[in-house]
Structure formats: C-alpha cells, structure tokens
Amino acid sequence: MSKIQLQKIDEYRWLIPRTYKPGMRTDAVIYASERLLQSIRQDQSLEQAANVAMLPGIVGRALAMPDIHQGYGFPIGGVAAVDDENGVVSPGGVGFDINCGVRLLGSTLTVKDVKPKLRDLVHQLFRDIPSGTGQSSRLKLSDTDLNSVLEEGPRWAIEHDMGSESDLDHTEERGCMAGADAYAVSERAKQRGRGQLGTLGSGNHFLEVQFVDEVFAEQTAAQYNLEKNRIVVLIHTGSRGLGHQVCTDYVSQLDLAMRKYDLQVPDRQLACAPVHSPEGQRYLHAMAAAANFAWTNRQCIAHATRGAFKRVFGNSANLSVIYDVAHNIAKRELHIVDGRQRRVVVHRKGATRAFPDQPVFIPGSMGTASYFLMGQEGAMRETFGSACHGAGRVMSRSAAKKGVTAKEIQKELESRGIIVESLTREGLTEEKPEAYKDIESVVDVVHNAGLAARVARLRPIGVIKG
C-alpha cells in the first residue's frame, strides 16, 4: 500500500511534489477523487508515477489518470511528455500491448430491432471473430502482406475488400503512423503476429454490442447519429503477440543502451534511450509498425462484425466507424509547454488522446456501462491532450477468480439482459465487473476536471471474450 503524502490541489487533482524524493525532475499530478484514491493506494502506481517524473528530458508534469493502477515501469493510466530533441523514449511508457485501443461502430438498428435476435447475433459474432490466446486468424498472410500491414495499416485491409476509405477518415492517424518500418520488427514478433490478424485475444479484450442508454449532449450525439436505444458496437483489442514481442525485444535493447548513453532511471522497467539515438529510433519505427498492425486488426474485426450483422439482420444492418483511438502509444506532437510551443514525444500508457472535439471512449467491463465523451481544451492545457482509457483494475486476475464461477457470472449477466460468450472460464471470472473501479466515479473525474465531457452512456447487451 502506498503511503505517499499527496497534496490536494482541488477535488480532482492531487500533487506529488518533486521534493518527494531525490531525482524527480518535475511534479506528478494524479487526477482522482478521494474515493478513487482509496483503491489507487492499494498498489505501487503512485510510486511509479513519481518514478516517471525522473525520466531524462521530461517536460511539464508526470500525469496519472483516474484509472491508474500498477503497470510495467509506467503505471497504467500514466502520461508523460519528453522533449523531442533532448528527451528519451521508453517502451515501458507504451506497454506490451502496443496500440491496444478501441473502435466504436455506429449502426442503423435499435434495441427493439436487435433484442429478438440477440442470442443469434452474439453466437454469430463469436463464430466469426476468433477470440482467445490460442485462436488463429482466418486470414493467411504472406511475408509481403504482413510487411504491408506493418507499414500501411488498415489500407491493406481496405485494398482486400475489408472496409472503405471512410473508415480511415474516422481512425486516429488514419490508421497509419509515419515512420513505421517492418524491418525494425523482429522475425520472432512477425511470427507471433502472422496468425493473429483479425482476432480479439484474451484478458480484458472484448467486443460488445451496446445501446445508447442516456444522452448528455444531444447536439454532439446527433452528429454521430447517437440517440437513445441506438445500437453500437465497441471493439477493444490491440497488436496481439506481435506488439508484445516488439516491447520485449526493445526493453532488452534499451536496457543495454542506457549504459552506452549513461542514463539513470530508478526502475529498470523504465529502460530508455535518447529519442534520436539509433536505438530510440529503431524502437519508434517498430512501435509504429505494431500500432499499424493493431489498427488493421480492429479494421478486420470490424469487417467481420459487419458480416455477422448482415447474416442476422440482412443488408439493412449498416455499421459505420464513429472513431478508433489508441491508448498505448508514444507520439510526436506539438504542445504548449511553459508558455511556448514545443515538439514533444507523448507517452500514453493506458491513456487515450483527448484533443478538443475528438471522441473519447471509456469502456466498462461486461456488466457495466461504457462512456462516449468529447475531448476538451482543458486536456490540451493540462494533460498533453490526454484522458483515461477505462475504469482501471482494483483486483488482480488471480483474486478476481476466487469465490465465483464463470457459470454464475454468465447467469447473473443474463438475468440483466446481457448475453455473453467466452472461449474460457477465465475470460469471465478474471474480467468480472467487480474487478474494476466504478466507471461512474472515473468518468466523473475526467468530466469535472475538464479533460473530456460526457456525450452518451452506453450499456452492453451482448459480449464476446476470449
């Protein structure tokens, strides 16, 4: 349990001053309510936030979102910007699931249309979208195909009749990060990812059929064809084994590079290298390639989702991309720091971009609501245009499995009108709603702190998991 003495800034902001321990180059700010801090203090995430404040070249403050919990190096829910010229890049600031992110699909259907065929729909989605650790893709990729995915992103899928140009228009970076280099990705990483394109994976990854439960900003919601009882689909997954291997490869390489560049960090999990060093650049090229793989993965899953809806509801079931955004990524961006514009590399680890007038998604967990918000100017002033990415765990996976069976969870969810299909028992027990912080409390902080404003609440009626 963390015993860090936080200084209260206001109801939603707390300070770890740079005087907390030697080596901190800046303060750390935690966005949370007093209620959320009780669970945040149960692990070492606050200590990790203080460690992030020691990164060479960090600018502004180290930041932690209300879903913060302990991660690898950075806390999950952590944000840090470093100077593009004099800072470092750290794989721990992105995470192992590079570009784990969410895509929201809007539909032409309502709850009334879907309810009578909901079980058929969930079953069809589960059949059409491979889910789980060992599940392999139905797409067969040649070496040329895989390299194209890594460097071009979902354009490869669109050229193979899986989606349209408008999908790219509503995807962060149009699904393709500049600088992606397939040759910076190891053969081991490619081997792990080759058979996983178009698959959900396991853990907290999911596809949910949801409906608009409440609208908070009618004018904004109307722009996205969101009205009460409208059906939407939320896809949450990332770069699968490929991204995990890229992170594994470069943590080792950058750990060696720190000696070469005489870099000191308080935790080896914060292994880093100067942004413009050969090692730092190779990591950024590989990370961008893995991010493109993840966007293509969600594009392929969206295509399969459209097919499943058409099989159940016919050609009238049209699904369009509302937005797709990453929440594990490092990006070069321009931000105002200390009154002047600077080019920085923003590490978002379990944090989503929240630029003004950009959709922000905060997913729940099976039985809980998810939220559609809109980024605000406050995020640009305070958090390098960032907000949280979910509710954040309060129970370890091993703890979550105790005292409940998958059948009990499934039965309880069905009593609330939620149909769930999962490949494994662990897919339900480890990810039960009680394993996460209260989504309402997390959203309250983001909304009231002025980082992102509520637009609509979404509730699940159908879930598929690994």
C-alpha positions in Angstrom: 0.0 0.0 0.0 1.3 3.4 -1.0 1.9 5.9 1.9 2.9 8.8 -0.3 1.6 12.1 1.2 -0.4 13.8 -1.6 -1.0 17.5 -1.7 -4.6 18.3 -2.6 -4.9 20.8 -5.4 -8.7 20.5 -5.7 -11.4 17.9 -5.6 -10.0 16.1 -8.7 -6.3 16.9 -8.7 -3.5 15.7 -6.3 0.2 16.6 -6.3 3.3 14.5 -5.7 5.8 17.4 -5.4 9.3 17.0 -7.0 10.7 17.2 -3.5 9.1 13.8 -2.6 12.4 12.0 -3.4 15.8 12.8 -5.0 15.9 12.5 -8.8 12.4 13.8 -9.5 12.8 16.4 -12.3 9.2 17.6 -12.1 6.0 17.1 -10.1 3.5 14.4 -10.7 -0.3 15.1 -10.8 -2.9 12.5 -10.0 -6.4 13.0 -11.4 -8.7 11.3 -8.9 -11.4 11.8 -6.3 -10.9 11.0 -2.6 -13.0 7.9 -3.1 -10.8 6.6 -6.0 -7.6 7.3 -4.1 -8.6 4.7 -1.6 -8.2 2.0 -4.2 -5.3 3.7 -6.1 -3.3 3.5 -2.8 -3.6 -0.3 -2.7 -0.7 -0.8 -5.2 2.6 0.9 -6.2 1.1 3.0 -9.0 1.7 6.3 -7.2 5.3 5.4 -6.6 5.6 4.6 -10.3 4.2 8.0 -11.2 6.9 9.6 -9.1 9.5 7.4 -10.9 8.2 8.6 -14.3 8.9 12.2 -13.1 12.6 11.2 -13.1 12.8 10.5 -16.9 15.6 12.4 -18.6 14.1 15.2 -20.7 10.6 15.1 -19.2 8.7 18.3 -19.7 5.6 19.5 -17.9 4.4 17.2 -15.1 4.2 13.4 -14.9 0.5 12.6 -15.1 -1.8 9.8 -13.8 -5.4 9.4 -14.9 -8.2 8.2 -12.5 -7.9 4.6 -13.8 -4.3 4.4 -12.7 -3.0 1.1 -11.5 0.3 -0.6 -11.3 1.9 -1.5 -14.6 5.3 -2.3 -16.1 7.6 0.8 -15.4 4.9 3.4 -16.0 1.6 3.0 -14.2 -1.3 2.0 -16.4 -3.1 5.3 -16.8 0.2 7.2 -17.0 1.1 10.1 -19.3 4.4 11.8 -19.8 5.9 14.1 -22.4 9.6 14.4 -23.1 11.4 17.0 -25.2 11.8 15.7 -28.8 15.4 16.8 -29.0 16.8 16.1 -25.5 14.4 13.5 -24.1 14.2 9.7 -24.1 11.7 7.2 -25.3 10.8 4.3 -23.0 8.9 1.1 -24.1 7.5 0.9 -20.5 5.7 4.2 -21.3 3.8 2.5 -24.1 3.4 -1.0 -22.7 3.4 -4.5 -24.1 0.1 -4.3 -26.0 1.2 -1.5 -28.4 -1.9 0.4 -29.6 -4.3 -1.5 -27.6 -7.3 0.7 -28.4 -11.0 1.0 -29.0 -13.1 1.3 -32.1 -16.8 2.3 -31.9 -19.2 1.4 -34.7 -22.5 3.1 -35.1 -25.5 1.3 -36.6 -28.9 1.8 -38.2 -30.5 -0.5 -35.7 -32.3 0.0 -32.4 -32.7 -2.2 -29.3 -36.1 -3.1 -30.5 -34.7 -4.4 -33.7 -31.9 -6.4 -32.1 -33.4 -7.9 -28.9 -35.4 -10.7 -30.6 -32.3 -12.0 -32.4 -29.7 -11.0 -29.8 -28.6 -14.6 -28.9 -28.3 -15.4 -32.6 -26.2 -12.3 -33.1 -23.8 -12.9 -30.2 -23.4 -16.5 -31.4 -22.7 -15.4 -34.9 -20.1 -12.8 -33.8 -18.4 -15.4 -31.6 -18.2 -17.8 -34.6 -16.9 -15.2 -37.0 -14.3 -13.4 -34.8 -11.6 -15.7 -33.3 -11.2 -14.9 -29.6 -8.7 -16.1 -27.0 -5.0 -16.6 -26.6 -4.5 -19.6 -28.9 -7.1 -18.7 -31.6 -5.6 -18.2 -35.1 -6.7 -15.9 -37.8 -8.7 -16.9 -40.8 -6.5 -14.6 -42.8 -3.4 -16.1 -44.4 -0.7 -13.5 -44.7 2.4 -13.8 -46.9 5.6 -12.0 -45.9 4.7 -9.2 -48.3 1.2 -8.9 -46.8 2.5 -8.7 -43.3 5.1 -6.1 -44.2 2.3 -4.1 -45.9 0.1 -4.3 -42.8 3.0 -3.1 -40.7 3.8 -0.1 -42.9 0.5 0.8 -44.4 -2.0 -0.2 -41.7 -5.7 -0.8 -42.5 -5.3 0.5 -46.0 -4.0 -3.1 -46.7 -7.3 -4.5 -45.4 -9.4 -2.0 -47.5 -7.4 -3.0 -50.6 -8.5 -6.6 -49.8 -12.2 -5.6 -49.6 -12.4 -5.3 -45.8 -13.8 -1.8 -45.4 -13.8 1.5 -47.1 -11.9 4.8 -47.2 -14.4 6.4 -44.8 -13.2 4.0 -42.1 -9.8 5.7 -42.4 -11.3 9.1 -42.1 -12.5 8.2 -38.6 -9.4 6.5 -37.4 -6.6 8.2 -35.4 -3.7 8.9 -37.8 -5.9 7.3 -40.5 -4.6 4.1 -39.1 -1.0 4.6 -40.2 1.8 6.1 -38.2 4.6 7.8 -40.1 8.0 6.2 -39.7 6.7 2.6 -39.4 9.4 0.2 -40.6 8.7 -3.5 -41.0 12.4 -4.3 -40.8 12.6 -2.9 -37.3 10.2 -5.7 -36.2 12.0 -8.9 -35.4 11.2 -12.2 -37.1 10.0 -13.6 -33.8 7.5 -10.7 -33.5 6.3 -11.3 -37.0 6.0 -15.0 -36.4 3.8 -14.3 -33.3 1.6 -11.8 -35.1 1.2 -13.5 -38.5 -1.6 -15.8 -37.4 -3.4 -13.2 -35.2 -4.7 -10.5 -37.5 -8.5 -10.2 -37.1 -8.5 -11.8 -33.6 -9.7 -10.4 -30.3 -7.2 -12.1 -27.9 -7.8 -12.7 -24.3 -7.7 -10.8 -21.0 -9.7 -7.6 -21.0 -10.2 -7.5 -24.7 -13.7 -7.8 -25.9 -16.4 -7.0 -28.5 -19.6 -5.6 -27.0 -23.0 -5.0 -28.6 -24.3 -1.9 -26.7 -27.2 0.5 -26.8 -27.3 4.2 -26.0 -28.7 4.3 -22.5 -28.5 8.1 -21.9 -27.6 11.1 -23.9 -25.9 14.0 -22.0 -25.1 16.3 -25.0 -27.8 16.0 -27.6 -26.3 18.2 -30.3 -23.0 16.4 -30.2 -24.6 13.0 -30.0 -26.8 13.8 -33.0 -23.6 14.5 -35.1 -22.8 10.8 -34.6 -26.3 9.5 -35.2 -26.5 8.6 -31.5 -29.9 8.7 -29.9 -31.5 6.8 -27.0 -31.7 3.0 -27.7 -29.5 3.2 -30.8 -27.3 0.1 -31.2 -23.5 0.5 -31.3 -20.5 -2.0 -31.2 -17.4 -1.4 -29.2 -14.2 -3.3 -30.2 -11.3 -3.4 -27.7 -8.1 -5.1 -28.7 -4.6 -4.3 -29.8 -1.5 -5.7 -31.5 -1.6 -9.2 -30.0 1.6 -11.2 -29.8 3.4 -9.0 -32.3 3.2 -5.9 -30.2 4.1 -7.9 -27.0 7.3 -9.2 -28.7 8.2 -5.8 -30.0 8.1 -4.4 -26.5 10.0 -7.4 -25.1 12.7 -7.0 -27.8 13.3 -3.3 -27.2 13.1 -3.3 -23.4 16.2 -5.5 -23.6 17.9 -3.4 -26.2 17.3 -0.1 -24.5 18.4 -1.5 -21.2 21.8 -2.0 -22.8 21.6 1.4 -24.5 21.2 3.1 -21.1 24.8 2.2 -20.2 26.0 3.5 -23.6 24.4 6.9 -23.0 25.0 7.0 -19.3 21.3 7.2 -18.5 20.0 6.7 -14.9 16.4 5.7 -14.0 15.0 4.4 -10.7 13.5 1.3 -12.1 14.9 -1.0 -14.8 11.4 -1.3 -16.2 11.8 2.3 -17.4 14.6 1.3 -19.8 15.0 4.1 -22.3 17.2 5.7 -25.0 17.5 9.2 -26.4 14.7 9.8 -28.9 17.1 10.5 -31.7 19.7 7.7 -30.9 19.8 4.7 -33.3 18.2 2.6 -30.6 15.5 5.1 -29.8 14.7 5.5 -33.5 14.5 1.7 -34.1 12.1 1.3 -31.2 9.9 4.1 -32.6 9.9 2.6 -36.1 9.0 -0.8 -34.6 6.3 0.6 -32.3 4.7 2.5 -35.2 4.6 -0.7 -37.2 3.0 -2.6 -34.3 0.5 0.3 -33.9 -0.4 -0.1 -37.6 -0.9 -3.8 -37.1 -3.3 -3.1 -34.2 -5.4 -0.6 -36.3 -5.5 -3.2 -39.1 -6.6 -5.8 -36.6 -9.5 -3.7 -35.5 -10.3 -3.0 -39.1 -10.5 -6.7 -39.9 -12.6 -7.3 -36.8 -15.0 -4.5 -37.8 -15.3 -6.1 -41.2 -16.2 -9.5 -39.6 -18.7 -7.7 -37.3 -20.4 -6.1 -40.3 -20.7 -9.5 -41.9 -22.2 -11.1 -38.8 -24.8 -8.3 -38.5 -25.8 -8.8 -42.2 -26.1 -12.5 -41.7 -28.6 -12.0 -38.8 -30.4 -8.8 -39.9 -29.9 -8.6 -43.7 -28.5 -5.7 -45.8 -30.3 -3.1 -43.8 -27.8 -3.5 -40.9 -25.2 -0.9 -41.8 -22.3 -0.2 -39.4 -20.0 2.8 -39.7 -16.9 3.8 -37.8 -17.6 6.6 -35.3 -13.9 6.7 -34.2 -10.9 4.5 -33.5 -8.3 5.7 -30.9 -5.2 4.1 -29.4 -4.5 4.1 -25.7 -0.9 2.5 -25.6 1.3 4.6 -27.8 4.1 7.2 -28.0 3.6 10.1 -30.4 5.4 13.2 -31.6 3.1 16.2 -31.1 3.2 19.9 -30.7 2.1 21.3 -27.3 2.4 24.5 -25.3 4.9 24.0 -22.5 5.8 26.8 -20.2 4.2 29.3 -22.5 5.8 28.2 -25.7 5.1 25.6 -28.4 7.4 22.6 -28.3 7.7 19.4 -30.1 7.5 16.6 -27.6 7.1 12.8 -27.6 3.9 12.0 -25.5 3.9 8.6 -23.9 0.3 7.4 -23.2 0.2 4.1 -21.3 -3.4 3.1 -20.7 -4.4 6.7 -21.6 -6.3 7.9 -24.6 -5.8 11.0 -26.7 -8.4 13.6 -25.9 -7.9 16.5 -28.3 -10.7 19.1 -28.5 -13.8 17.8 -30.4 -12.3 14.3 -30.7 -14.3 11.3 -29.5 -13.0 9.7 -26.3 -14.2 6.2 -25.3 -14.0 4.9 -21.7 -15.0 1.2 -21.8 -16.6 -0.7 -18.9 -16.4 -4.4 -18.2 -19.2 -6.7 -19.4 -21.9 -5.7 -17.0 -21.0 -2.0 -16.6 -21.6 1.0 -18.8 -19.1 2.5 -21.2 -18.9 6.2 -22.0 -18.6 8.3 -25.1 -17.0 11.6 -24.3 -15.6 14.5 -26.2 -12.1 15.9 -25.7 -11.8 19.4 -24.2 -9.4 22.3 -24.2 -8.6 21.6 -20.6 -6.8 18.4 -21.7 -4.6 20.4 -24.0 -3.7 22.8 -21.2 -3.0 20.2 -18.6 -2.5 16.6 -19.9 -1.0 17.0 -23.3 -4.4 16.2 -24.8 -5.0 13.0 -22.8 -7.7 11.3 -20.7 -8.2 7.9 -19.1 -8.9 4.8 -21.1 -11.1 2.7 -18.9 -12.1 2.0 -15.3 -8.8 0.5 -14.1 -8.4 -2.7 -12.2 -8.8 -2.9 -8.4 -8.4 -6.7 -8.2 -5.6 -8.9 -9.6 -6.7 -11.6 -12.1 -5.9 -14.3 -9.5 -8.0 -12.5 -6.9 -10.9 -12.0 -9.3 -11.2 -15.7 -10.0 -11.8 -16.5 -6.3 -15.3 -17.1 -5.0 -17.2 -17.1 -8.2 -17.7 -19.4 -11.2 -18.0 -18.5 -14.9 -21.5 -20.0 -14.9 -22.6 -17.8 -12.0 -21.3 -14.7 -13.8 -22.9 -15.7 -17.0 -26.2 -16.4 -15.3 -26.1 -13.1 -13.4 -25.4 -11.1 -16.6 -28.2 -12.9 -18.5 -30.6 -12.0 -15.7 -29.8 -8.4 -16.6 -30.4 -9.0 -20.3 -26.7 -9.4 -21.3 -25.8 -12.4 -23.4 -22.1 -13.4 -23.0 -20.0 -15.9 -24.9 -16.4 -16.6 -23.8 -13.8 -19.1 -25.0 -12.6 -19.8 -21.5 -13.9 -19.6 -17.9 -11.1 -17.2 -17.1 -12.4 -14.8 -19.7 -15.4 -14.2 -17.4 -14.0 -14.7 -13.9 -10.9 -12.6 -14.4 -12.8 -9.8 -16.0 -15.9 -9.7 -13.8 -17.3 -6.1 -13.3 -16.2 -6.1 -9.6 -12.5 -6.4 -10.7 -12.6 -2.8 -11.9 -13.1 0.6 -10.4 -16.5 2.2 -10.5 -16.8 3.5 -14.1 -19.1 6.3 -12.9 -16.5 7.6 -10.5 -13.8 7.6 -13.1 -15.9 9.4 -15.6 -16.9 12.0 -13.0 -13.3 12.9 -12.5 -12.5 13.2 -16.2 -15.6 15.3 -16.9 -15.4 17.5 -13.8 -11.7 18.1 -14.3 -12.4 19.4 -17.8 -10.4 16.8 -19.7 -13.3 15.3 -21.6 -17.1 15.9 -21.5 -19.8 13.3 -21.3 -21.8 12.8 -24.5 -23.5 9.4 -24.0 -23.6 6.4 -21.8 -23.6 3.0 -23.5 -24.8 -0.2 -21.9 -23.9 -3.8 -23.1 -26.5 -6.4 -24.2 -24.1 -8.8 -25.9 -20.4 -9.6 -25.2 -17.8 -11.9 -26.7 -14.5 -12.5 -25.0 -11.5 -14.9 -25.2 
